[in-house]
C-alpha cells in the first residue's frame, strides 16, 4: 500500500512538471527574441529533468525550429 501511495504521488509530480514545462515551451514559441526563447526552453528542459520525466522528444529537443532567425532549420526534423 505504501509503495502505491508513493507511486501515485510521483505520477502526480511528473504530470505537474510536464504541464509546467509545456507552458514554458508555449511561451518560448511566442518569445520576442532568440535569447528569451532559448532561456524558456532551457527552463522547461530543467523542470522535466528534475522531475525525472524528460519525455524523450516531444519538447524542445525535437520540435521543429520555427524561429525566423535560426539557420539552418533543425536537421533532425
C-alpha angles and dihedrals in degrees: 000000000000092000090051092053091048091049091050091051091049091050091051091049091049091050092048091051091048092052091050092048092048090052091051091049090053089051090049091054089056096040114132095222137039090237092055091047092051093047094049092048091049091052091049090052091048092053092050093047092048091051090048094236106106097163096220097244121341091103136055099323099065108018116112113269105242096172109125091215095054118105128213107021116249103284092203092074 
